[in-house]
Amino acid sequence: MGMYWHPQCFRCSSCTHPIRETEFTLLGAEPYHKLCYKELHHPKCDVCLQFIATNRTGLIEYRAHPFWGQKYCPSHELDRTPRCCSCEKMEPRNTKYMSLGDGRSLCMECLDSAVMDTGECQPLYHSIRDYYEGMNMKLDQQIPMLLVERQALNEAMEGECKGPHHMPETRGLCLSEEQTVSSILRRPRIGGHRLLDMRTQPQKLTRRCEVTAILVLYGLPRLLTGSILAHELMHGWLRLKGYRNLSPEVEEGICQVMSYLWLESEILPASTRHAQPSTSYASSSSSSSYRPPSSKKGGISHTEKKLGEFFMHQIANDTSTAYGDGFRTAYKAVNKYGLRQTLNHIRLTGGFPV
């Protein structure tokens, strides 16, 4: 370093012990033991908890979750390390996620607010219907809603001959055909790291209007379950109001907008929510905007709020054509023209106003 030192004075800037090795690491004007420097500045994997290895060129290479910032070795994308099916965080080696028994795992934070059976989901469903009514988008028909297992949802989707367009992992479905669907009757018990005593009940769904029922995958957190309900309920609203033959981008896009706005109403204080009056369907006036209150009394925890922000981030950054591009185009139109005018334009033209 171009200086003279007493051996006992040349010390590590981290542990303060003398550096007696012939090699050390220098950061600016600060010397470190090589191991101390590595502990301080070499990233550790949040999954295996080991130092992230360097690649063939000697560079530290890792993956990072775009929202949570979780860093992990690239190898964990190939070694079947479980991810939470809700928040998408990878399972750390020192933590066990809850197995839902159908190939899905759920972290403990998401499990805390998970909705597990049809009866437990009814208050949330009714609060979202109230949200629609507050936007002057009341659904006059009583559409049944069932919480179902993954297999039952996939079977129902296969039986739906002309349903809307779905993500690779289907989490919700707006049925228009008559089917018999197995719904979850009672919340399963938790034993160790898996669910026990899952009780289901076959239910024959009769077509009384354009919409037979809404199905949602069980075991997801309240805010994710609610956002799926808000999305599927919009499919139902469009059918009941006579919107026909919409493209995937238009139908999925406007449904994602309703999902996004509901999430926003749940996690943001009234004073900081999306303030443009144009989002209000109830009023075309530029001076007022209806915002129904949160459906969870007493507010939500910081953990649940961050989870809601993640679900909003997922919607806003979706890379698919129908769900991602469709949402961004729909959201831009709603911001500019309002929900009422956007929906009227969709009815007349089948597309969004520009």
Phi and psi in degrees as a GROMACS rama.xvg file:
@    title "Ramachandran Plot"
@    xaxis  label "Phi"
@    yaxis  label "Psi"
@TYPE xy
74.5701  21.3649  GLY-2
-136.622  165.622  MET-3
-105.326  137.837  TYR-4
-131.444  143.314  TRP-5
-67.7839  139.3  HIS-6
-51.9716  -38.0678  PRO-7
-77.2762  -11.6272  GLN-8
-93.6156  -18.2111  CYS-9
-83.0312  95.4306  PHE-10
-119.086  154.664  ARG-11
-69.9812  134.501  CYS-12
-71.8867  -10.8805  SER-13
-97.6357  -61.627  SER-14
-91.2581  -11.856  CYS-15
69.3026  3.79873  THR-16
-81.6382  154.045  HIS-17
-60.1249  145.318  PRO-18
-93.3797  110.004  ILE-19
-105.001  -10.8632  ARG-20
-72.92  158.769  GLU-21
-78.4982  -16.3869  THR-22
-118.684  143.694  GLU-23
-148.006  170.97  PHE-24
-111.951  136.542  THR-25
-113.675  127.617  LEU-26
-120.733  105.522  LEU-27
65.091  -120.763  GLY-28
-105.423  13.7202  ALA-29
-104.456  117.913  GLU-30
-86.0649  148.327  PRO-31
-138.237  149  TYR-32
-59.25  145.808  HIS-33
-59.3564  -40.3914  LYS-34
-69.41  -38.5481  LEU-35
-63.9837  -40.7932  CYS-36
-63.0463  -41.0125  TYR-37
-63.6121  -42.7512  LYS-38
-60.6493  -36.9121  GLU-39
-79.3674  -40.3476  LEU-40
-120.224  -13.7344  HIS-41
-86.9142  121.455  HIS-42
-66.854  143.407  PRO-43
-102.257  148.345  LYS-44
-73.8748  131.539  CYS-45
-76.0079  -4.94001  ASP-46
-100.208  -60.3953  VAL-47
-90.7272  -8.81879  CYS-48
66.6396  15.3563  LEU-49
-100.468  163.78  GLN-50
-60.9055  136.887  PHE-51
-71.4605  127.103  ILE-52
-70.3285  155.442  ALA-53
-83.3534  154.635  THR-54
-87.0171  -169.118  ASN-55
-64.211  -25.4144  ARG-56
-92.311  4.36809  THR-57
86.3365  5.97536  GLY-58
-94.9252  146.726  LEU-59
-77.1107  120.525  ILE-60
-119.838  126.993  GLU-61
-146.695  168.56  TYR-62
-106.978  152.225  ARG-63
-138.477  135.727  ALA-64
-67.9842  132.04  HIS-65
-65.6349  -20.7455  PRO-66
-106.566  -50.2023  PHE-67
-82.5441  -20.1933  TRP-68
76.5061  8.05905  GLY-69
-60.3857  122.391  GLN-70
-98.6656  140.014  LYS-71
-155.382  157.723  TYR-72
-63.0574  140.933  CYS-73
-56.2623  -28.7284  PRO-74
-62.5474  -25.3956  SER-75
-70.8614  -13.8149  HIS-76
-76.6816  -12.818  GLU-77
-115.782  -11.0277  LEU-78
-100.664  19.8983  ASP-79
63.5626  27.9909  ARG-80
-62.2954  125.541  THR-81
-65.5851  146.976  PRO-82
-114.29  149.522  ARG-83
-65.9606  129.27  CYS-84
-71.9305  -8.08627  CYS-85
-102.873  -62.9365  SER-86
-91.8174  -9.50273  CYS-87
72.1006  9.79118  GLU-88
-71.2596  143.592  LYS-89
-77.0023  152.148  MET-90
-80.6898  114.768  GLU-91
-64.6493  152.582  PRO-92
-63.4138  -27.7444  ARG-93
-93.8083  10.4282  ASN-94
-132.426  138.923  THR-95
-109.287  128.519  LYS-96
-84.1672  161.827  TYR-97
-82.0032  125.772  MET-98
-84.6313  127.402  SER-99
-89.29  1.08922  LEU-100
82.7266  2.11719  GLY-101
-128.115  26.2536  ASP-102
92.9883  -7.55843  GLY-103
-98.4814  146.347  ARG-104
-121.689  151.364  SER-105
-132.639  129.842  LEU-106
-74.5599  164.743  CYS-107
-65.4348  -33.831  MET-108
-65.9224  -41.483  GLU-109
-72.1769  -35.1253  CYS-110
-62.2912  -30.0097  LEU-111
-57.4043  -34.453  ASP-112
-116.385  17.0321  SER-113
-64.6322  140.662  ALA-114
-98.7254  120.61  VAL-115
-109.783  -20.3977  MET-116
-144.579  167.332  ASP-117
-61.5337  -42.938  THR-118
-63.41  -40.1874  GLY-119
-65.0572  -25.7233  GLU-120
-86.4428  -15.0704  CYS-121
-59.6961  -45.7195  GLN-122
-58.8733  -38.6236  PRO-123
-65.1916  -43.2169  LEU-124
-60.171  -45.1607  TYR-125
-67.3212  -34.9202  HIS-126
-66.9025  -33.1259  SER-127
-74.4805  -36.2647  ILE-128
-61.0947  -39.0613  ARG-129
-63.6981  -37.4023  ASP-130
-60.3681  -46.1178  TYR-131
-60.7946  -42.6699  TYR-132
-63.599  -37.4744  GLU-133
-65.3954  -24.3276  GLY-134
-89.1583  12.466  MET-135
60.0045  39.5101  ASN-136
-128.511  48.0509  MET-137
-64.1633  139.508  LYS-138
-98.9628  113.896  LEU-139
-71.8817  -32.4001  ASP-140
-82.9484  144.46  GLN-141
-86.681  104.451  GLN-142
-91.6397  121.081  ILE-143
-61.0929  147.157  PRO-144
-130.297  129.79  MET-145
-127.813  139.916  LEU-146
-93.7151  129.616  LEU-147
-134.161  163.601  VAL-148
-77.4221  166.458  GLU-149
-59.7674  -44.1952  ARG-150
-64.4395  -42.4816  GLN-151
-63.6399  -37.1239  ALA-152
-67.3674  -43.0565  LEU-153
-64.7024  -39.0329  ASN-154
-66.4256  -39.6626  GLU-155
-65.1409  -37.159  ALA-156
-66.5394  -39.0308  MET-157
-65.7869  -31.0328  GLU-158
-81.395  -7.84512  GLY-159
-89.1704  107.095  GLU-160
-78.8771  -23.0429  CYS-161
-138.977  41.4888  LYS-162
-76.7367  172.894  GLY-163
-70.9741  -176.239  PRO-164
-95.2682  138.437  HIS-165
-121.087  156.939  HIS-166
-69.0452  163.343  MET-167
-54.9533  -40.1925  PRO-168
-103.278  102.261  GLU-169
-74.0615  128.111  THR-170
-116.136  -16.9534  ARG-171
-151.634  159.073  GLY-172
-152.569  133.635  LEU-173
-102.036  105.551  CYS-174
-81.1017  141.388  LEU-175
-121.005  -8.67011  SER-176
-102.837  157.385  GLU-177
-77.7666  129.643  GLU-178
-148.623  161.729  GLN-179
-104.324  120.773  THR-180
-121.236  138.864  VAL-181
-88.8138  113.652  SER-182
-104.851  159.774  SER-183
-83.5504  119.76  ILE-184
-85.1359  -38.5793  LEU-185
-142.561  142.199  ARG-186
-57.008  125.478  ARG-187
-70.7977  155.405  PRO-188
-79.8065  156.636  ARG-189
-103.585  122.613  ILE-190
-127.446  111.701  GLY-191
66.5276  -116.659  GLY-192
-120.065  33.8664  HIS-193
-149.039  166.491  ARG-194
-93.8604  142.936  LEU-195
-124.268  157.598  LEU-196
56.9514  49.5969  ASP-197
-71.4394  119.014  MET-198
-110.909  123.15  ARG-199
-118.018  164.975  THR-200
-144.761  124.022  GLN-201
-67.5511  137.13  PRO-202
-134.711  122.265  GLN-203
-81.5397  122.988  LYS-204
-101.01  119.94  LEU-205
-100.332  137.663  THR-206
-80.9772  111.805  ARG-207
-110.992  -12.4413  ARG-208
-155.328  -164.037  CYS-209
-64.652  -20.0209  GLU-210
-120.907  125.928  VAL-211
-86.0233  -44.5377  THR-212
-171.102  165.009  ALA-213
-115.324  127.618  ILE-214
-112.46  138.471  LEU-215
-134.42  140.82  VAL-216
-66.683  134.849  LEU-217
-78.7716  164.815  TYR-218
85.61  9.38187  GLY-219
-100.775  153.062  LEU-220
-58.8168  158.129  PRO-221
-52.9506  -46.1689  ARG-222
-69.1702  -35.7774  LEU-223
-71.1856  -43.016  LEU-224
-57.5922  -44.7953  THR-225
-64.4664  -39.2228  GLY-226
-67.0625  -34.5496  SER-227
-67.5304  -43.414  ILE-228
-60.2282  -44.1827  LEU-229
-61.5947  -38.3596  ALA-230
-66.1307  -51.3015  HIS-231
-68.1086  -33.3959  GLU-232
-65.0551  -31.319  LEU-233
-68.5999  -37.7306  MET-234
-56.6245  -45.6779  HIS-235
-62.6364  -42.9919  GLY-236
-61.0334  -44.1384  TRP-237
-61.5755  -42.1218  LEU-238
-67.0159  -44.4638  ARG-239
-67.222  -27.2337  LEU-240
-92.3966  5.54289  LYS-241
87.4608  16.6563  GLY-242
-77.3657  122.654  TYR-243
-125.016  148.087  ARG-244
54.2429  42.4822  ASN-245
-79.8614  148.11  LEU-246
-70.1043  158.614  SER-247
-56.192  -40.8571  PRO-248
-62.1826  -39.8909  GLU-249
-74.692  -49.6328  VAL-250
-68.0922  -50.0207  GLU-251
-67.0522  -34.208  GLU-252
-61.9621  -47.8081  GLY-253
-72.8698  -30.0895  ILE-254
-66.9214  -38.8265  CYS-255
-66.9941  -33.1498  GLN-256
-61.4615  -44.1964  VAL-257
-64.8525  -38.0007  MET-258
-62.9154  -43.9749  SER-259
-65.3308  -44.8395  TYR-260
-66.0528  -36.0715  LEU-261
-66.0829  -45.0605  TRP-262
-57.9139  -42.9618  LEU-263
-59.7152  -40.9632  GLU-264
-67.0829  -23.6801  SER-265
-83.8844  -37.4034  GLU-266
-106.201  -14.8031  ILE-267
-104.018  140.911  LEU-268
-60.0473  150.035  PRO-269
-54.4744  -34.2938  ALA-270
-73.579  -19.203  SER-271
-116.048  6.31622  THR-272
-68.6914  167.805  ARG-273
-49.9755  106.936  HIS-274
-91.3367  -10.7078  ALA-275
-60.8067  124.988  GLN-276
-64.3337  -15.8758  PRO-277
-66.457  -16.6859  SER-278
-76.2577  -13.7937  THR-279
-76.4097  124.663  SER-280
-79.7464  -28.0053  TYR-281
-69.6103  -26.7374  ALA-282
-137.387  134.603  SER-283
-94.6856  2.6742  SER-284
-70.4678  151.636  SER-285
-90.5127  9.38549  SER-286
-115.506  -1.81617  SER-287
-147.238  151.451  SER-288
-147.248  126.433  SER-289
-81.6576  131.86  TYR-290
-133.782  101.293  ARG-291
-59.5728  148.739  PRO-292
-70.9419  167.883  PRO-293
-59.895  143.746  SER-294
-82.1317  -5.18904  SER-295
-108.647  110.658  LYS-296
-64.0709  142.552  LYS-297
83.267  6.59871  GLY-298
78.4177  -174.102  GLY-299
-124.588  160.077  ILE-300
-74.8939  166.131  SER-301
-61.2098  -39.9596  HIS-302
-62.0306  -45.5485  THR-303
-68.6193  -34.2673  GLU-304
-62.5674  -45.3125  LYS-305
-62.9862  -36.1864  LYS-306
-64.0397  -43.5737  LEU-307
-62.0995  -39.6745  GLY-308
-63.4423  -35.8733  GLU-309
-65.2572  -42.6592  PHE-310
-64.2589  -37.1879  PHE-311
-65.4042  -40.136  MET-312
-61.4304  -40.5822  HIS-313
-60.6241  -45.4623  GLN-314
-63.4103  -46.6711  ILE-315
-67.6901  -27.3476  ALA-316
-112.03  14.335  ASN-317
-58.6695  136.02  ASP-318
-94.5746  -4.86719  THR-319
-76.0353  159.647  SER-320
-69.2305  -50.7478  THR-321
-70.5624  -52.363  ALA-322
-80.5969  -38.7886  TYR-323
-83.7208  -64.5796  GLY-324
-62.3532  -38.2926  ASP-325
-61.2527  -44.0848  GLY-326
-62.2573  -48.0089  PHE-327
-63.1931  -37.9589  ARG-328
-68.5267  -43.3283  THR-329
-64.8085  -42.6481  ALA-330
-64.4494  -39.7139  TYR-331
-63.3343  -41.6517  LYS-332
-66.3413  -42.3399  ALA-333
-65.0289  -39.5371  VAL-334
-63.2194  -37.5188  ASN-335
-83.3572  -41.897  LYS-336
-113.362  -14.0122  TYR-337
94.2806  156.488  GLY-338
-67.6092  -40.926  LEU-339
-59.4014  -51.7991  ARG-340
-67.2809  -35.8196  GLN-341
-62.4171  -45.3979  THR-342
-66.6864  -39.0763  LEU-343
-62.2807  -40.4182  ASN-344
-66.5053  -39.756  HIS-345
-61.3456  -43.0352  ILE-346
-60.7909  -40.3614  ARG-347
-80.347  -36.2853  LEU-348
-117.424  -16.7211  THR-349
79.1255  7.44978  GLY-350
-140.403  178.886  GLY-351
-88.2791  147.202  PHE-352
-69.0423  149.082  PRO-353
